[in-house]
Amino acid sequence: MKTLTPSVNAPARVTRRRFIEGAVIGSAMVGVGFKPSELLASTAQTVKPMAHPNILTGTEFHLEIGRAVVNFTGTPQIATTVNGMLPSPTLVWREGDTVTLHVTNTLDEDSSIHWHGIILPFEMDGVPGLTFDGIQPGETFTYTFTVQQHGTYWYHSHSGFQEQTGLYGAIVIVPKEADPYDTQRDYVIQLSDWTDEDPNEVFANLKKMPDYYNFKQRTLGDFFSEVQEKGFKQAFNDRKMWNEMSMMDRDLSDVTGHTYTFLMNGSNPATHWRGLFKKGERVRLRFINSSAMTFFDVRIPGLKMTVIASDGNLVQSVEVDEFRIGVAETYDVLVEPEDEPAYCVFAQALDRSGFAVGSLTTDAKLTAEVPEMDPLPILTHTDMAMGGHHSGHDMSGMEHTQHTMPESSGEMDHSMHQNMDHSRHAMPQSNTEPLHQMEADMDHSKHAMHQEMNHEQPQSHSKHAMEAFFDANQVVADWPVEQAEIQWGPQTNMRAENAQYRLSDPGVGLRNNGRKVLTYADLRNLHSTRHDPQPDREIILNLTGNMERYLWSIDGVPYSKADPLHFKYGERIRITFVNHTMMNHPMHLHGLWSDLETGDMNHLPRKHTVIVQPGARISYRVTVDAKGVWAYHCHMLFHMAGMFRKVIVA
């Protein structure tokens, strides 16, 4: 039997003092790849842990939450693990099966497991205080549900900071129907960030000094360089705008490589994960960002990647050199290595403070050369939608909140110059005008409809064939819009005055770098969505915060003081986020899919986590098809306490 992720050279259950091999131990993490469907076909029960404890298949699972000692930095530390492993075992399920998971908590504190992106009854969602009471020390909680999807997902603790201390693992769900992509190798590549510090101390440090871990701040020498480049007046005004907003243009990540060691499948850069291949094989790589606080920019120098799935859902294939993966997102890519004996899988942190790394290699003893990290990204005023900044709290820049739609993939220049005319990207507010006018999207959708008709319909003028001409891009926006008044005050010292859709912007640090970088505008559902129902209403939510006090909120209200959001079962909601902060926020809605508006309404990609860029806005549609109580939050672990809402579906 072949493995999906590298072995950690430890039995399924370990004593509290057993070591998981790390950097100074010198154990290479090597995988050989396999087809999940072949593995499932060979067994009907959970794989016995003796041979390959890092992968479990079947329909019934026994998972034990406990402690183990790890060593990623040269200093042994205690981690929170499942079955004594970090990452936790990869679970392989089959679409349509009912799975039962017995989770035993051996810790001296409450714990939990949330099945991220999995559609299930809310009682099985695993959020303490919201969907169940948590798993008390010494107790076992049994999750059971029918698997209704396929693709790449993951699981993690939703208790305290246990996710930061190691409690996370991968989920691979084999489709009921034949997989459309034939591959010879299949690897999970799970990215994460590890700190030897107690996460409570990390959080306390951020509360005391939000730039505690940022050692790349601007200096007086930088200012003098700007004076030489721009002149004193322009340089002074630029600094003045940032100072008035209590921001710094190098605040890219709250927690950096100063304390983090970045891991790939549990391997640090010294141990260097390796995935074997033979030249000419097609390899599927299932990237999962299981980090607590880190965005990664991923590339494989010398090798094109074909993106085929986002957050477990198939998309129309797009070839790229690089992609940014936010916290909690997943991307599946295909690669076909032929020319070199080894290729570097390189995942650098957004703030360029470190990287996770591995190699696709023909020989486990051979690793690829690791590239230099890109230059430190610098935020611009455009990133913060700061054009025409005012020190007061007027909302003049928010006049496009109603009935605006994202631009097409071909309309936005990646350079994001400040002097660009934003008005051409905001769609008409009139309820009598079409939602989409962009030629690039129209050409794409017409081509897609033509292909679908040729594939699905006979050459006739039947009713079904005529319906295929329906174009969701031309539907009129006539739904009511709801927006709470933002509570400006101590919770909020940042405000984007002219937030725009930036779907074709790859983000700070990736613009004009000479590589083809994936953007949300590139994502189109593999299947048609043109007949999906239109929204019944729209809710606008503002992501807010005070960086100086390290406070995060929605509409200026932290979770502790917020009323729940009420969704009506059966309705279709359009949700628009406006990000008033200088941080990316991966927003995750439990239990319900988010159909992201990327420029083509006929092929809305389906996601469970949506990245809202700094100073930007983004919209997606939700079919409210699951009753119960659901969590809705930013997936940055140290933002979550404030940037969180309870959703009640009834």
PyMOL commands that set and color helices and strands:
alter all, ss='L'
color gray80, all
select helices_A, chain A and resi 36-41+122-124+199-208+220-230+232-244+396-398+422-424+439-456+463-467+472-474+520-522+559-561+601-603
alter helices_A, ss='H'
color red, helices_A
select strands_A, chain A and resi 19-20+30-31+55-57+60-70+77-82+88-94+98-105+114-116+140-146+151-156+168-174+185-195+260-264+273-276+283-289+296-299+305-310+313-320+322-325+330-335+342-349+355-361+481-483+500-501+537-546+551-554+565-567+572-579+585-589+594-596+606-607+609-612+616-623+628-634+644-649
alter strands_A, ss='S'
color yellow, strands_A
deselect
rebuild
show_as cartoon
